[in-house]
Amino acid sequence: MKCKRILALMTAGAMTAALVTGCGGGKDESGSTEDGKTVITIWSKDRHDANFIQERIDEYNETNTDNVQVEYELYTDNFEQAVDLAAQSGELPDILKLQDQVYNKYVNQGQWADLYQYMDDDMKEYFKDEVYEGINEIDGKLYYIPTCGTTGRLIYNTEIFDRVGIEAPPTTMEEMVEDAKLITSELSGEGIYGFAQHMKSASSALERSLDLQMERETGIKKGFDFAKGEYDFSGYKELLGYWTELLSDECAFPGCEALDIDPLRTQFANGKIGMYISWTHSEPGVYMDQFPMDSDKWDVAPIPTVSGEDVGKQNITFTSAYLINAESKNAELAFKVYKDIFTTEDFLIGYQEGGYGVSIIPDIVEKAALSDEIADKEWLQMQDIDGVLPLTPQEKNAQAVVVEGEDYYKTFESVYYGGEDVDAALADLTDRYNKAYQQGIEDGTGTEVKIENYDPMNP
């Protein structure tokens, strides 16, 4: 079976498949079950909403009249790797949960189906405000419909803050370092430390933290200056200095350099970490279902910046969206499954009320009744500091900006862990990224991205 061939290529223990019936659910090579039902397979990368999703799929499997059996397969730390392997072998599932890296990598290769061809007029009208030209709609084709959004926030333990006399969450990086040092110095004897971040994956850790800090601090997104139309990493120096302190023994939970996000959350739920940075869409569900924690023991605040003042908006990343595999032999049926399960008002309200995502659909926000433990944390919702930013050249087309050497996340790692000279590292990054950007333009794989009079406060 297809799934077994993919699994054979992956390292043991890398896949979480607890929510699947075996690997193929009894289907044969034609994609049908033994009792003749058409199998539609969904791959997801998210554990925080897995129980909620599985319940809805189970209900659909029991009640649908289309003779369909949906199989839900959960990939966590290795979603992108699994997709790459499946794409290479022509074995992608029918439906995939949106991940920006995966979407951007294959959108220019015709891998994702245009949803417009399947949508009726009512559906187009209902989701018209969730269409973003150049992001999910490209050249008149709609590839996914975001129903929720997420962004980064500081997650902190209120009891630990109270114990050491921290009256309010930090607003600047200087305050954050001071608070982390205070917690570690006073409570490390009890195994409690001031700060942690899941630095095993530099990209996963920094895209939800440092990236967002720079957007608000300078208006630069992933090293790209939209006004200049070029990459410029020089402004990251001071922030990297603070990150070096945050990840030092004076501040950080031991072993951060090898820490994954779920082990971090486990330690946070056990009261061993003062603060960390993560997504607004995931943490409520995590601490309700996955690692139960009393709601009054943790809270949420804006991510501190160097100056504490905002020059630009902090990016909103779309979530709770799904891609249809254009090469699926059951693409139209897969769209119907997606529509019937994931776009109903009942599902969208339940998802919002359950704390599994932050809805960006006004009608759902108005109708959903949030639980007190979610409603009381105002910074879980979108605020004035958040906005939808344009795509950088590399986000628009990863093949158009092929950077030689390590990417900026790994280069930053060599600064805060390896002691590399920060000025030299940032200058080298600027040169390498601009060289790759210009090469892509010359080759015709990329285009110039420059926004005249770009205002990062009104992207």
Secondary structure, 3 states (H helix, E strand, C coil): CHHHHHHHCCCCCCCCCCCCCCCCCCCCCCCECCCCCEEEEEEECCCCCHHHHHHHHHHHHHHCCCCEEEEEEECCCCHHHHHHHHHHHCCCCCEEECCHHHHHHHHHHCCECCHHHCCCHHHHHHCHHHCCECCCEECCEECCCCCEEECEEEEEEHHHHHHHCCCCCCCEHHHHHHHHHHHHHHHHHHCCEEECCCCCCHHHHHHCCHHHHHHHHHCCECCEECCCCEECCHHHHHHHHHHHHHCCCCCECCCHHHCCHHHHHHHHHCCCEEEEEEECCCHHHHHHHHCCCCHHHEEEECCCECCCCCCCCEECEEECCEEEECCCCCHHHHHHHHHHHHCCHHHHHHHHHCCCCEECCHHHHHHCCCCHHHHCCHHHCCCCCEECCCCCHHHHCHHHCCCCCCCHHHHHHHHHCCCCCHHHHHHHHHHHHHHHHHHHHHHCCCCCCCCCCCCCCCC
